[in-house]
């Protein structure tokens, strides 16, 4: 074997074991076709993004074609398993997880539709209106370097939009999630990771999204482990017709106080164009092609050691 290749392989093997656990969240815009922009997901680019994350667990949102997403993961990332919600709210946007089967074992999965708050059902038994459910997964950490053996992961995708009505609905959803976390902590597990697109509009501008979300985290006994390091997680058009896109922080990773005790070091970061542009407002033409071809969000990742 080429000596340079051997050194590279050993370095990558060591890098994969630097952390006890790596967890991420990624809103993959309407996989695998976004009808608004009339753009198909660039699957080879997406596979490259997910592979380069080297994350043990990734919460994913906006999977409008769950069957195709599972086929995509099986083809491009066979070392990963997939667990997705059956329902996805009014826009059929399923959510859930991909996970490294060498690091994590999936012991259970279910969806909780209390965040939907709409009772009308389709023929398939899913609400025809309203927001997405929560996706809840039980994992065993197979390496358990930190001593953390079992934990519960919750993927979220809350109501979008800056209107007072949307802000009010998100606040209600956060109160519901707090109740669900209390239930899980009392009857099932105290080690909880909750991650996803909380749609905290104006969070990084100090708006009401910040105060509502901070209250939720404190009152739920959760640590927002991405707050200090991640300044933005997506780009959007504030004015349609304008070439300028602006950054926002919509995605977060939080872990329970009990789970935090297993780790001495936590480092979080944004990725892709969010990192490369330093979250500055930018002419759309200067934003990476991934903005169009994969998602307007960037994955965020937390390394726990």
DOSE-573908 format. One record per residue (C-alpha): residue number from 1; x, y, z. Coordinates in nm, 2 decimals. Layout:
% residues N
<node><resi>NUM</resi><x>X</x><y>Y</y><z>Z</z></node>
...
***
This chain:
% residues 305
<node><resi>1</resi><x>0.00</x><y>0.00</y><z>0.00</z></node>
<node><resi>2</resi><x>0.12</x><y>0.35</y><z>-0.08</z></node>
<node><resi>3</resi><x>0.27</x><y>0.50</y><z>0.24</z></node>
<node><resi>4</resi><x>0.10</x><y>0.84</y><z>0.19</z></node>
<node><resi>5</resi><x>-0.24</x><y>0.66</y><z>0.14</z></node>
<node><resi>6</resi><x>-0.18</x><y>0.46</y><z>0.46</z></node>
<node><resi>7</resi><x>-0.10</x><y>0.77</y><z>0.66</z></node>
<node><resi>8</resi><x>-0.42</x><y>0.94</y><z>0.53</z></node>
<node><resi>9</resi><x>-0.63</x><y>0.64</y><z>0.62</z></node>
<node><resi>10</resi><x>-0.48</x><y>0.62</y><z>0.97</z></node>
<node><resi>11</resi><x>-0.55</x><y>0.99</y><z>1.01</z></node>
<node><resi>12</resi><x>-0.91</x><y>0.96</y><z>0.90</z></node>
<node><resi>13</resi><x>-0.96</x><y>0.66</y><z>1.13</z></node>
<node><resi>14</resi><x>-0.82</x><y>0.86</y><z>1.43</z></node>
<node><resi>15</resi><x>-1.03</x><y>1.16</y><z>1.34</z></node>
<node><resi>16</resi><x>-1.34</x><y>0.96</y><z>1.35</z></node>
<node><resi>17</resi><x>-1.26</x><y>0.86</y><z>1.71</z></node>
<node><resi>18</resi><x>-1.16</x><y>1.20</y><z>1.85</z></node>
<node><resi>19</resi><x>-1.51</x><y>1.26</y><z>1.98</z></node>
<node><resi>20</resi><x>-1.74</x><y>1.03</y><z>2.19</z></node>
<node><resi>21</resi><x>-2.04</x><y>1.15</y><z>1.99</z></node>
<node><resi>22</resi><x>-2.11</x><y>1.38</y><z>1.70</z></node>
<node><resi>23</resi><x>-2.47</x><y>1.50</y><z>1.63</z></node>
<node><resi>24</resi><x>-2.61</x><y>1.72</y><z>1.36</z></node>
<node><resi>25</resi><x>-2.93</x><y>1.87</y><z>1.21</z></node>
<node><resi>26</resi><x>-3.00</x><y>1.95</y><z>0.85</z></node>
<node><resi>27</resi><x>-3.31</x><y>2.08</y><z>0.68</z></node>
<node><resi>28</resi><x>-3.28</x><y>1.93</y><z>0.33</z></node>
<node><resi>29</resi><x>-3.52</x><y>2.15</y><z>0.14</z></node>
<node><resi>30</resi><x>-3.81</x><y>1.94</y><z>0.01</z></node>
<node><resi>31</resi><x>-3.61</x><y>1.63</y><z>-0.08</z></node>
<node><resi>32</resi><x>-3.61</x><y>1.53</y><z>-0.36</z></node>
<node><resi>33</resi><x>-3.79</x><y>1.81</y><z>-0.56</z></node>
<node><resi>34</resi><x>-3.86</x><y>2.16</y><z>-0.45</z></node>
<node><resi>35</resi><x>-4.18</x><y>2.27</y><z>-0.64</z></node>
<node><resi>36</resi><x>-4.13</x><y>2.64</y><z>-0.55</z></node>
<node><resi>37</resi><x>-3.79</x><y>2.67</y><z>-0.72</z></node>
<node><resi>38</resi><x>-3.87</x><y>2.39</y><z>-0.96</z></node>
<node><resi>39</resi><x>-3.54</x><y>2.23</y><z>-0.86</z></node>
<node><resi>40</resi><x>-3.45</x><y>1.86</y><z>-0.80</z></node>
<node><resi>41</resi><x>-3.22</x><y>1.78</y><z>-0.52</z></node>
<node><resi>42</resi><x>-2.86</x><y>1.73</y><z>-0.63</z></node>
<node><resi>43</resi><x>-2.82</x><y>1.38</y><z>-0.47</z></node>
<node><resi>44</resi><x>-2.45</x><y>1.34</y><z>-0.54</z></node>
<node><resi>45</resi><x>-2.38</x><y>1.68</y><z>-0.37</z></node>
<node><resi>46</resi><x>-2.61</x><y>1.59</y><z>-0.08</z></node>
<node><resi>47</resi><x>-2.43</x><y>1.26</y><z>-0.03</z></node>
<node><resi>48</resi><x>-2.09</x><y>1.44</y><z>-0.03</z></node>
<node><resi>49</resi><x>-2.22</x><y>1.68</y><z>0.23</z></node>
<node><resi>50</resi><x>-2.35</x><y>1.41</y><z>0.46</z></node>
<node><resi>51</resi><x>-2.04</x><y>1.20</y><z>0.42</z></node>
<node><resi>52</resi><x>-1.81</x><y>1.49</y><z>0.50</z></node>
<node><resi>53</resi><x>-2.01</x><y>1.56</y><z>0.82</z></node>
<node><resi>54</resi><x>-1.89</x><y>1.23</y><z>0.96</z></node>
<node><resi>55</resi><x>-2.17</x><y>1.27</y><z>1.21</z></node>
<node><resi>56</resi><x>-2.30</x><y>0.98</y><z>1.42</z></node>
<node><resi>57</resi><x>-2.65</x><y>1.12</y><z>1.41</z></node>
<node><resi>58</resi><x>-2.82</x><y>1.36</y><z>1.18</z></node>
<node><resi>59</resi><x>-3.17</x><y>1.49</y><z>1.23</z></node>
<node><resi>60</resi><x>-3.33</x><y>1.57</y><z>0.89</z></node>
<node><resi>61</resi><x>-3.63</x><y>1.77</y><z>0.79</z></node>
<node><resi>62</resi><x>-3.84</x><y>1.84</y><z>0.48</z></node>
<node><resi>63</resi><x>-3.82</x><y>1.48</y><z>0.34</z></node>
<node><resi>64</resi><x>-4.12</x><y>1.49</y><z>0.10</z></node>
<node><resi>65</resi><x>-4.03</x><y>1.16</y><z>-0.06</z></node>
<node><resi>66</resi><x>-3.94</x><y>0.93</y><z>0.23</z></node>
<node><resi>67</resi><x>-3.91</x><y>0.61</y><z>0.02</z></node>
<node><resi>68</resi><x>-3.67</x><y>0.78</y><z>-0.22</z></node>
<node><resi>69</resi><x>-3.47</x><y>0.92</y><z>0.07</z></node>
<node><resi>70</resi><x>-3.42</x><y>0.58</y><z>0.21</z></node>
<node><resi>71</resi><x>-3.32</x><y>0.45</y><z>-0.13</z></node>
<node><resi>72</resi><x>-3.07</x><y>0.74</y><z>-0.15</z></node>
<node><resi>73</resi><x>-2.92</x><y>0.67</y><z>0.19</z></node>
<node><resi>74</resi><x>-2.89</x><y>0.29</y><z>0.11</z></node>
<node><resi>75</resi><x>-2.72</x><y>0.37</y><z>-0.22</z></node>
<node><resi>76</resi><x>-2.48</x><y>0.65</y><z>-0.12</z></node>
<node><resi>77</resi><x>-2.43</x><y>0.59</y><z>0.26</z></node>
<node><resi>78</resi><x>-2.49</x><y>0.22</y><z>0.33</z></node>
<node><resi>79</resi><x>-2.33</x><y>0.25</y><z>0.67</z></node>
<node><resi>80</resi><x>-2.62</x><y>0.47</y><z>0.78</z></node>
<node><resi>81</resi><x>-2.97</x><y>0.37</y><z>0.89</z></node>
<node><resi>82</resi><x>-3.28</x><y>0.57</y><z>0.84</z></node>
<node><resi>83</resi><x>-3.59</x><y>0.64</y><z>1.06</z></node>
<node><resi>84</resi><x>-3.85</x><y>0.89</y><z>0.93</z></node>
<node><resi>85</resi><x>-4.19</x><y>1.00</y><z>1.04</z></node>
<node><resi>86</resi><x>-4.48</x><y>0.87</y><z>0.84</z></node>
<node><resi>87</resi><x>-4.67</x><y>1.20</y><z>0.86</z></node>
<node><resi>88</resi><x>-4.54</x><y>1.54</y><z>0.77</z></node>
<node><resi>89</resi><x>-4.81</x><y>1.80</y><z>0.82</z></node>
<node><resi>90</resi><x>-4.98</x><y>2.00</y><z>0.55</z></node>
<node><resi>91</resi><x>-4.68</x><y>1.99</y><z>0.31</z></node>
<node><resi>92</resi><x>-4.60</x><y>1.62</y><z>0.37</z></node>
<node><resi>93</resi><x>-4.26</x><y>1.70</y><z>0.50</z></node>
<node><resi>94</resi><x>-4.14</x><y>1.40</y><z>0.70</z></node>
<node><resi>95</resi><x>-3.86</x><y>1.43</y><z>0.95</z></node>
<node><resi>96</resi><x>-3.64</x><y>1.19</y><z>1.14</z></node>
<node><resi>97</resi><x>-3.29</x><y>1.07</y><z>1.15</z></node>
<node><resi>98</resi><x>-3.00</x><y>0.90</y><z>0.97</z></node>
<node><resi>99</resi><x>-2.75</x><y>0.74</y><z>1.20</z></node>
<node><resi>100</resi><x>-2.42</x><y>0.56</y><z>1.18</z></node>
<node><resi>101</resi><x>-2.50</x><y>0.19</y><z>1.24</z></node>
<node><resi>102</resi><x>-2.15</x><y>0.13</y><z>1.36</z></node>
<node><resi>103</resi><x>-2.19</x><y>0.38</y><z>1.64</z></node>
<node><resi>104</resi><x>-2.56</x><y>0.38</y><z>1.73</z></node>
<node><resi>105</resi><x>-2.82</x><y>0.11</y><z>1.75</z></node>
<node><resi>106</resi><x>-3.19</x><y>0.22</y><z>1.70</z></node>
<node><resi>107</resi><x>-3.39</x><y>0.06</y><z>1.97</z></node>
<node><resi>108</resi><x>-3.73</x><y>0.23</y><z>1.90</z></node>
<node><resi>109</resi><x>-3.90</x><y>0.50</y><z>1.70</z></node>
<node><resi>110</resi><x>-4.23</x><y>0.68</y><z>1.71</z></node>
<node><resi>111</resi><x>-4.39</x><y>1.01</y><z>1.61</z></node>
<node><resi>112</resi><x>-4.58</x><y>1.24</y><z>1.84</z></node>
<node><resi>113</resi><x>-4.83</x><y>1.46</y><z>1.66</z></node>
<node><resi>114</resi><x>-4.92</x><y>1.69</y><z>1.95</z></node>
<node><resi>115</resi><x>-4.73</x><y>1.97</y><z>1.79</z></node>
<node><resi>116</resi><x>-4.96</x><y>1.95</y><z>1.49</z></node>
<node><resi>117</resi><x>-5.28</x><y>2.05</y><z>1.67</z></node>
<node><resi>118</resi><x>-5.50</x><y>1.96</y><z>1.38</z></node>
<node><resi>119</resi><x>-5.74</x><y>1.67</y><z>1.39</z></node>
<node><resi>120</resi><x>-5.84</x><y>1.63</y><z>1.03</z></node>
<node><resi>121</resi><x>-5.70</x><y>1.31</y><z>0.88</z></node>
<node><resi>122</resi><x>-5.63</x><y>1.19</y><z>0.53</z></node>
<node><resi>123</resi><x>-5.70</x><y>0.84</y><z>0.41</z></node>
<node><resi>124</resi><x>-5.35</x><y>0.74</y><z>0.53</z></node>
<node><resi>125</resi><x>-5.42</x><y>0.85</y><z>0.88</z></node>
<node><resi>126</resi><x>-5.21</x><y>1.17</y><z>0.87</z></node>
<node><resi>127</resi><x>-5.33</x><y>1.52</y><z>0.94</z></node>
<node><resi>128</resi><x>-5.41</x><y>1.71</y><z>0.62</z></node>
<node><resi>129</resi><x>-5.32</x><y>2.05</y><z>0.76</z></node>
<node><resi>130</resi><x>-5.10</x><y>2.19</y><z>1.03</z></node>
<node><resi>131</resi><x>-4.73</x><y>2.15</y><z>1.12</z></node>
<node><resi>132</resi><x>-4.51</x><y>1.85</y><z>1.14</z></node>
<node><resi>133</resi><x>-4.51</x><y>1.59</y><z>1.42</z></node>
<node><resi>134</resi><x>-4.21</x><y>1.52</y><z>1.64</z></node>
<node><resi>135</resi><x>-3.99</x><y>1.22</y><z>1.55</z></node>
<node><resi>136</resi><x>-3.86</x><y>1.04</y><z>1.86</z></node>
<node><resi>137</resi><x>-3.59</x><y>0.77</y><z>1.85</z></node>
<node><resi>138</resi><x>-3.43</x><y>0.56</y><z>2.12</z></node>
<node><resi>139</resi><x>-3.06</x><y>0.49</y><z>2.07</z></node>
<node><resi>140</resi><x>-2.79</x><y>0.28</y><z>2.23</z></node>
<node><resi>141</resi><x>-2.44</x><y>0.43</y><z>2.20</z></node>
<node><resi>142</resi><x>-2.23</x><y>0.13</y><z>2.10</z></node>
<node><resi>143</resi><x>-1.89</x><y>0.28</y><z>2.18</z></node>
<node><resi>144</resi><x>-2.00</x><y>0.45</y><z>2.50</z></node>
<node><resi>145</resi><x>-1.66</x><y>0.62</y><z>2.54</z></node>
<node><resi>146</resi><x>-1.80</x><y>0.89</y><z>2.75</z></node>
<node><resi>147</resi><x>-2.01</x><y>0.65</y><z>2.96</z></node>
<node><resi>148</resi><x>-2.33</x><y>0.75</y><z>2.79</z></node>
<node><resi>149</resi><x>-2.50</x><y>0.43</y><z>2.70</z></node>
<node><resi>150</resi><x>-2.86</x><y>0.52</y><z>2.60</z></node>
<node><resi>151</resi><x>-3.03</x><y>0.84</y><z>2.50</z></node>
<node><resi>152</resi><x>-3.35</x><y>0.96</y><z>2.33</z></node>
<node><resi>153</resi><x>-3.33</x><y>1.19</y><z>2.03</z></node>
<node><resi>154</resi><x>-3.61</x><y>1.42</y><z>1.92</z></node>
<node><resi>155</resi><x>-3.63</x><y>1.57</y><z>1.57</z></node>
<node><resi>156</resi><x>-3.84</x><y>1.89</y><z>1.54</z></node>
<node><resi>157</resi><x>-3.97</x><y>2.11</y><z>1.26</z></node>
<node><resi>158</resi><x>-4.18</x><y>2.39</y><z>1.40</z></node>
<node><resi>159</resi><x>-4.42</x><y>2.64</y><z>1.24</z></node>
<node><resi>160</resi><x>-4.24</x><y>2.88</y><z>1.00</z></node>
<node><resi>161</resi><x>-4.29</x><y>3.25</y><z>0.94</z></node>
<node><resi>162</resi><x>-4.24</x><y>3.59</y><z>1.12</z></node>
<node><resi>163</resi><x>-4.61</x><y>3.68</y><z>1.15</z></node>
<node><resi>164</resi><x>-4.75</x><y>3.73</y><z>1.51</z></node>
<node><resi>165</resi><x>-4.98</x><y>3.43</y><z>1.44</z></node>
<node><resi>166</resi><x>-4.68</x><y>3.21</y><z>1.35</z></node>
<node><resi>167</resi><x>-4.48</x><y>3.33</y><z>1.65</z></node>
<node><resi>168</resi><x>-4.77</x><y>3.25</y><z>1.87</z></node>
<node><resi>169</resi><x>-4.81</x><y>2.90</y><z>1.73</z></node>
<node><resi>170</resi><x>-4.44</x><y>2.83</y><z>1.78</z></node>
<node><resi>171</resi><x>-4.47</x><y>2.94</y><z>2.14</z></node>
<node><resi>172</resi><x>-4.75</x><y>2.70</y><z>2.19</z></node>
<node><resi>173</resi><x>-4.55</x><y>2.42</y><z>2.02</z></node>
<node><resi>174</resi><x>-4.26</x><y>2.48</y><z>2.26</z></node>
<node><resi>175</resi><x>-4.49</x><y>2.45</y><z>2.56</z></node>
<node><resi>176</resi><x>-4.61</x><y>2.12</y><z>2.42</z></node>
<node><resi>177</resi><x>-4.26</x><y>2.00</y><z>2.36</z></node>
<node><resi>178</resi><x>-4.17</x><y>2.09</y><z>2.72</z></node>
<node><resi>179</resi><x>-4.45</x><y>1.87</y><z>2.84</z></node>
<node><resi>180</resi><x>-4.34</x><y>1.58</y><z>2.61</z></node>
<node><resi>181</resi><x>-3.98</x><y>1.62</y><z>2.74</z></node>
<node><resi>182</resi><x>-4.11</x><y>1.61</y><z>3.10</z></node>
<node><resi>183</resi><x>-4.29</x><y>1.28</y><z>3.02</z></node>
<node><resi>184</resi><x>-3.99</x><y>1.12</y><z>2.86</z></node>
<node><resi>185</resi><x>-3.77</x><y>1.23</y><z>3.15</z></node>
<node><resi>186</resi><x>-4.01</x><y>1.09</y><z>3.40</z></node>
<node><resi>187</resi><x>-4.11</x><y>0.76</y><z>3.24</z></node>
<node><resi>188</resi><x>-3.84</x><y>0.67</y><z>2.98</z></node>
<node><resi>189</resi><x>-3.51</x><y>0.85</y><z>2.97</z></node>
<node><resi>190</resi><x>-3.33</x><y>1.15</y><z>3.12</z></node>
<node><resi>191</resi><x>-3.06</x><y>1.16</y><z>2.85</z></node>
<node><resi>192</resi><x>-3.23</x><y>1.36</y><z>2.58</z></node>
<node><resi>193</resi><x>-3.11</x><y>1.54</y><z>2.26</z></node>
<node><resi>194</resi><x>-3.36</x><y>1.76</y><z>2.07</z></node>
<node><resi>195</resi><x>-3.26</x><y>1.91</y><z>1.74</z></node>
<node><resi>196</resi><x>-3.39</x><y>2.04</y><z>1.42</z></node>
<node><resi>197</resi><x>-3.55</x><y>2.34</y><z>1.26</z></node>
<node><resi>198</resi><x>-3.72</x><y>2.54</y><z>1.54</z></node>
<node><resi>199</resi><x>-3.78</x><y>2.83</y><z>1.29</z></node>
<node><resi>200</resi><x>-3.66</x><y>3.08</y><z>1.55</z></node>
<node><resi>201</resi><x>-3.72</x><y>3.38</y><z>1.32</z></node>
<node><resi>202</resi><x>-3.51</x><y>3.68</y><z>1.42</z></node>
<node><resi>203</resi><x>-3.32</x><y>3.47</y><z>1.68</z></node>
<node><resi>204</resi><x>-2.98</x><y>3.60</y><z>1.58</z></node>
<node><resi>205</resi><x>-3.12</x><y>3.95</y><z>1.57</z></node>
<node><resi>206</resi><x>-3.24</x><y>3.95</y><z>1.93</z></node>
<node><resi>207</resi><x>-3.61</x><y>3.93</y><z>1.85</z></node>
<node><resi>208</resi><x>-3.89</x><y>3.76</y><z>2.02</z></node>
<node><resi>209</resi><x>-3.78</x><y>3.42</y><z>1.88</z></node>
<node><resi>210</resi><x>-3.48</x><y>3.45</y><z>2.11</z></node>
<node><resi>211</resi><x>-3.67</x><y>3.51</y><z>2.43</z></node>
<node><resi>212</resi><x>-3.93</x><y>3.25</y><z>2.37</z></node>
<node><resi>213</resi><x>-3.67</x><y>2.99</y><z>2.28</z></node>
<node><resi>214</resi><x>-3.45</x><y>3.07</y><z>2.58</z></node>
<node><resi>215</resi><x>-3.74</x><y>3.04</y><z>2.81</z></node>
<node><resi>216</resi><x>-3.82</x><y>2.70</y><z>2.66</z></node>
<node><resi>217</resi><x>-3.47</x><y>2.57</y><z>2.70</z></node>
<node><resi>218</resi><x>-3.43</x><y>2.69</y><z>3.06</z></node>
<node><resi>219</resi><x>-3.77</x><y>2.56</y><z>3.18</z></node>
<node><resi>220</resi><x>-3.71</x><y>2.23</y><z>3.01</z></node>
<node><resi>221</resi><x>-3.37</x><y>2.17</y><z>3.16</z></node>
<node><resi>222</resi><x>-3.19</x><y>2.18</y><z>2.83</z></node>
<node><resi>223</resi><x>-2.86</x><y>2.32</y><z>2.72</z></node>
<node><resi>224</resi><x>-2.85</x><y>2.49</y><z>2.38</z></node>
<node><resi>225</resi><x>-2.51</x><y>2.35</y><z>2.28</z></node>
<node><resi>226</resi><x>-2.50</x><y>2.54</y><z>1.95</z></node>
<node><resi>227</resi><x>-2.59</x><y>2.89</y><z>2.07</z></node>
<node><resi>228</resi><x>-2.24</x><y>3.03</y><z>2.14</z></node>
<node><resi>229</resi><x>-2.07</x><y>2.89</y><z>1.83</z></node>
<node><resi>230</resi><x>-2.33</x><y>2.89</y><z>1.56</z></node>
<node><resi>231</resi><x>-2.43</x><y>3.23</y><z>1.43</z></node>
<node><resi>232</resi><x>-2.65</x><y>3.13</y><z>1.14</z></node>
<node><resi>233</resi><x>-2.79</x><y>2.81</y><z>0.98</z></node>
<node><resi>234</resi><x>-2.96</x><y>2.93</y><z>0.66</z></node>
<node><resi>235</resi><x>-2.99</x><y>3.21</y><z>0.41</z></node>
<node><resi>236</resi><x>-3.32</x><y>3.35</y><z>0.28</z></node>
<node><resi>237</resi><x>-3.45</x><y>3.63</y><z>0.05</z></node>
<node><resi>238</resi><x>-3.59</x><y>3.91</y><z>0.27</z></node>
<node><resi>239</resi><x>-3.73</x><y>4.08</y><z>-0.04</z></node>
<node><resi>240</resi><x>-3.83</x><y>3.88</y><z>-0.34</z></node>
<node><resi>241</resi><x>-3.68</x><y>4.04</y><z>-0.65</z></node>
<node><resi>242</resi><x>-3.38</x><y>4.16</y><z>-0.46</z></node>
<node><resi>243</resi><x>-3.05</x><y>3.98</y><z>-0.53</z></node>
<node><resi>244</resi><x>-2.95</x><y>4.01</y><z>-0.16</z></node>
<node><resi>245</resi><x>-2.99</x><y>3.71</y><z>0.07</z></node>
<node><resi>246</resi><x>-2.96</x><y>3.73</y><z>0.45</z></node>
<node><resi>247</resi><x>-2.86</x><y>3.49</y><z>0.72</z></node>
<node><resi>248</resi><x>-3.08</x><y>3.36</y><z>1.00</z></node>
<node><resi>249</resi><x>-3.05</x><y>3.11</y><z>1.28</z></node>
<node><resi>250</resi><x>-3.34</x><y>2.86</y><z>1.27</z></node>
<node><resi>251</resi><x>-3.17</x><y>2.53</y><z>1.36</z></node>
<node><resi>252</resi><x>-3.05</x><y>2.43</y><z>1.70</z></node>
<node><resi>253</resi><x>-2.92</x><y>2.13</y><z>1.90</z></node>
<node><resi>254</resi><x>-3.00</x><y>2.10</y><z>2.27</z></node>
<node><resi>255</resi><x>-2.93</x><y>1.83</y><z>2.52</z></node>
<node><resi>256</resi><x>-3.07</x><y>1.77</y><z>2.86</z></node>
<node><resi>257</resi><x>-2.88</x><y>1.87</y><z>3.18</z></node>
<node><resi>258</resi><x>-2.84</x><y>1.50</y><z>3.26</z></node>
<node><resi>259</resi><x>-2.69</x><y>1.42</y><z>2.92</z></node>
<node><resi>260</resi><x>-2.45</x><y>1.71</y><z>2.95</z></node>
<node><resi>261</resi><x>-2.28</x><y>1.56</y><z>3.25</z></node>
<node><resi>262</resi><x>-2.13</x><y>1.28</y><z>3.04</z></node>
<node><resi>263</resi><x>-1.92</x><y>1.52</y><z>2.84</z></node>
<node><resi>264</resi><x>-1.63</x><y>1.75</y><z>2.93</z></node>
<node><resi>265</resi><x>-1.60</x><y>1.92</y><z>2.60</z></node>
<node><resi>266</resi><x>-1.86</x><y>2.03</y><z>2.34</z></node>
<node><resi>267</resi><x>-1.77</x><y>2.22</y><z>2.02</z></node>
<node><resi>268</resi><x>-2.04</x><y>2.32</y><z>1.77</z></node>
<node><resi>269</resi><x>-2.01</x><y>2.48</y><z>1.42</z></node>
<node><resi>270</resi><x>-2.20</x><y>2.58</y><z>1.11</z></node>
<node><resi>271</resi><x>-2.09</x><y>2.44</y><z>0.78</z></node>
<node><resi>272</resi><x>-2.10</x><y>2.50</y><z>0.40</z></node>
<node><resi>273</resi><x>-2.19</x><y>2.85</y><z>0.28</z></node>
<node><resi>274</resi><x>-2.30</x><y>2.96</y><z>0.63</z></node>
<node><resi>275</resi><x>-1.95</x><y>2.92</y><z>0.76</z></node>
<node><resi>276</resi><x>-1.78</x><y>3.03</y><z>0.44</z></node>
<node><resi>277</resi><x>-1.98</x><y>3.36</y><z>0.42</z></node>
<node><resi>278</resi><x>-1.94</x><y>3.42</y><z>0.80</z></node>
<node><resi>279</resi><x>-2.32</x><y>3.47</y><z>0.81</z></node>
<node><resi>280</resi><x>-2.28</x><y>3.81</y><z>0.63</z></node>
<node><resi>281</resi><x>-2.56</x><y>3.94</y><z>0.40</z></node>
<node><resi>282</resi><x>-2.46</x><y>3.85</y><z>0.05</z></node>
<node><resi>283</resi><x>-2.54</x><y>3.89</y><z>-0.32</z></node>
<node><resi>284</resi><x>-2.71</x><y>3.57</y><z>-0.41</z></node>
<node><resi>285</resi><x>-2.47</x><y>3.51</y><z>-0.70</z></node>
<node><resi>286</resi><x>-2.19</x><y>3.48</y><z>-0.45</z></node>
<node><resi>287</resi><x>-2.36</x><y>3.21</y><z>-0.25</z></node>
<node><resi>288</resi><x>-2.26</x><y>2.85</y><z>-0.31</z></node>
<node><resi>289</resi><x>-2.46</x><y>2.65</y><z>-0.57</z></node>
<node><resi>290</resi><x>-2.56</x><y>2.42</y><z>-0.29</z></node>
<node><resi>291</resi><x>-2.81</x><y>2.70</y><z>-0.19</z></node>
<node><resi>292</resi><x>-3.00</x><y>2.62</y><z>-0.52</z></node>
<node><resi>293</resi><x>-2.92</x><y>2.26</y><z>-0.57</z></node>
<node><resi>294</resi><x>-2.95</x><y>2.11</y><z>-0.22</z></node>
<node><resi>295</resi><x>-3.09</x><y>2.34</y><z>0.05</z></node>
<node><resi>296</resi><x>-3.11</x><y>2.70</y><z>0.18</z></node>
<node><resi>297</resi><x>-3.01</x><y>2.56</y><z>0.51</z></node>
<node><resi>298</resi><x>-2.66</x><y>2.44</y><z>0.62</z></node>
<node><resi>299</resi><x>-2.60</x><y>2.15</y><z>0.85</z></node>
<node><resi>300</resi><x>-2.49</x><y>2.24</y><z>1.20</z></node>
<node><resi>301</resi><x>-2.29</x><y>1.99</y><z>1.40</z></node>
<node><resi>302</resi><x>-2.19</x><y>1.94</y><z>1.76</z></node>
<node><resi>303</resi><x>-1.89</x><y>1.73</y><z>1.87</z></node>
<node><resi>304</resi><x>-1.92</x><y>1.60</y><z>2.22</z></node>
<node><resi>305</resi><x>-1.62</x><y>1.45</y><z>2.41</z></node>
***
